[in-house]
Amino acid sequence: MKKSYILLLSLFCSVHIFASPEKPLYAIVKDKSICIYTNDVDTKPYNNQIYLYMGGIVSGQNYKSTYSKIYKNIKMPIDKNSCIPIPSSYFNKAIPFDVTLDMEKSYARRICVNQSSKKIILTEVKDGYECSNQPFDYSEKKITFLDRLFEWFK
């Protein structure tokens, strides 16, 4: 009986691991820019380069990159102090954006940016294709069910 539970659990975990190859990317508002970082001390560039790209997400339409940049020989964006800024003018407040950092590992996050009255606010993505008006903290690691499950097995 225990073997069947372990087999079922391992099947679920293996599907989840392969379904999401990117690690989470973190974001804050800093000096009128959206500043992104990995929150991972093992962050390493690929050939001394970091490739940043992003694009707006519209339901029923293909992904289209709206901003991209290659950074060479820069300090790794591990925390808020070493984050990579993206000018807020590249974000449309009405749609979510997928932001990706490609390095030795890929880091990605879908975020929403609301710009009003000279104030920039990161808001929550709802249903994957819409932005809510609720502020959202993209700077913290969210503990998921799988994180708790893996901790329980340790």
C-alpha distance (Angstrom), angle and dihedral (degrees) to the residues before:
residue distance angle dihedral
M1 . . .
K2 3.83 . .
K3 3.80 90.4 .
S4 3.80 91.4 57.8
Y5 3.82 91.1 52.3
I6 3.78 91.7 48.8
L7 3.82 91.1 47.2
L8 3.80 91.5 49.4
L9 3.80 91.9 46.9
S10 3.81 93.2 48.5
L11 3.82 90.6 49.4
F12 3.81 90.6 52.1
C13 3.81 92.3 47.4
S14 3.79 94.3 48.1
V15 3.81 91.8 51.3
H16 3.80 90.4 50.0
I17 3.79 93.6 48.5
F18 3.79 93.8 52.8
A19 3.79 93.8 41.3
S20 3.80 94.1 62.4
P21 3.81 112.4 38.8
E22 3.82 96.0 165.4
K23 3.75 124.0 84.1
P24 3.81 117.5 -133.7
L25 3.78 119.4 -85.8
Y26 3.81 120.9 -147.9
A27 3.81 129.0 -143.5
I28 3.79 140.4 -167.3
V29 3.80 135.8 172.0
K30 3.79 110.8 -107.1
D31 3.83 127.6 167.8
K32 3.83 95.5 -19.8
S33 3.81 90.9 -49.7
I34 3.76 135.8 98.5
C35 3.78 104.6 -116.4
I36 3.82 118.6 -157.3
Y37 3.78 131.5 -163.4
T38 3.80 140.0 164.3
N39 3.82 104.2 -127.3
D40 3.82 85.1 -146.0
V41 3.81 121.8 116.9
D42 3.82 89.3 -159.0
T43 3.81 91.9 64.7
K44 3.81 110.2 136.2
P45 3.80 131.5 175.0
Y46 3.78 122.7 -123.0
N47 3.82 109.0 -120.9
N48 3.83 88.7 -15.8
Q49 3.81 89.9 -60.8
I50 3.77 136.7 112.9
Y51 3.79 117.6 -161.7
L52 3.80 115.0 -154.6
Y53 3.77 120.8 -170.4
M54 3.76 136.3 160.1
G55 3.76 140.3 177.2
G56 3.77 140.9 -176.7
I57 3.79 118.2 -101.6
V58 3.79 116.0 -136.7
S59 3.80 120.1 173.3
G60 3.80 111.9 -111.1
Q61 3.82 95.0 14.3
N62 3.79 131.5 99.9
Y63 3.79 120.0 -105.9
K64 3.80 112.2 -91.3
S65 3.79 121.6 -171.8
T66 3.81 111.7 -127.5
Y67 3.81 99.0 177.8
S68 3.78 134.6 20.0
K69 3.76 136.4 164.9
I70 3.80 137.6 170.6
Y71 3.80 116.7 -139.6
K72 3.79 118.4 -159.9
N73 3.79 126.5 -162.6
I74 3.82 96.3 -9.3
K75 3.77 130.3 145.1
M76 3.80 110.6 -85.7
P77 3.83 112.5 -98.9
I78 3.79 94.2 -125.0
D79 3.80 100.2 139.5
K80 3.81 144.3 8.6
N81 3.80 91.7 -80.5
S82 3.80 94.6 55.3
C83 3.81 98.4 35.7
I84 3.81 124.3 138.9
P85 3.83 113.2 -116.7
I86 3.80 122.7 -137.5
P87 3.82 113.9 -167.1
S88 3.80 109.2 -112.0
S89 3.82 89.7 -131.5
Y90 3.83 88.1 78.3
F91 3.81 91.5 64.7
N92 3.80 123.3 82.2
K93 3.79 108.7 -151.7
A94 3.81 94.0 -141.4
I95 3.82 99.8 64.0
P96 3.81 139.2 43.0
F97 3.80 119.7 -109.2
D98 3.78 129.1 -147.2
V99 3.80 108.4 -138.7
T100 3.81 117.5 -167.1
L101 3.79 134.3 -175.8
D102 3.79 112.3 -163.5
M103 3.76 114.9 -159.8
E104 3.78 131.6 127.1
K105 3.82 82.2 -44.5
S106 3.79 125.9 23.9
Y107 3.79 122.0 -118.8
A108 3.80 121.6 -168.0
R109 3.79 142.6 169.6
R110 3.80 136.5 175.2
I111 3.81 109.0 -134.8
C112 3.78 140.4 172.8
V113 3.79 124.9 -143.9
N114 3.80 123.8 -160.4
Q115 3.80 116.4 -165.4
S116 3.77 117.2 -171.0
S117 3.79 136.7 142.9
K118 3.79 92.7 3.9
K119 3.80 89.4 -58.0
I120 3.79 125.6 114.9
I121 3.80 117.7 -152.2
L122 3.79 129.1 -179.6
T123 3.80 108.6 -135.8
E124 3.78 134.9 -167.7
V125 3.80 123.5 -88.4
K126 3.79 110.6 -131.2
D127 3.80 124.8 -164.2
G128 3.82 89.1 -4.6
Y129 3.81 94.5 -87.3
E130 3.80 106.0 56.4
C131 3.78 137.1 62.6
S132 3.77 120.7 -134.4
N133 3.79 125.1 -150.8
Q134 3.81 91.5 -121.1
P135 3.82 115.5 108.3
F136 3.80 113.1 -118.2
D137 3.79 130.8 -160.9
Y138 3.81 109.5 -132.4
S139 3.81 91.2 170.3
E140 3.79 98.3 79.3
K141 3.75 132.8 72.4
K142 3.78 108.7 -115.4
I143 3.80 114.3 -142.9
T144 3.79 109.3 -131.0
F145 3.77 131.3 -160.8
L146 3.81 90.0 -102.3
D147 3.82 91.5 51.9
R148 3.80 89.6 54.6
L149 3.80 91.4 45.4
F150 3.81 93.1 52.0
E151 3.81 90.5 47.7
W152 3.80 89.6 52.0
F153 3.83 91.1 54.7
K154 3.82 93.8 49.2
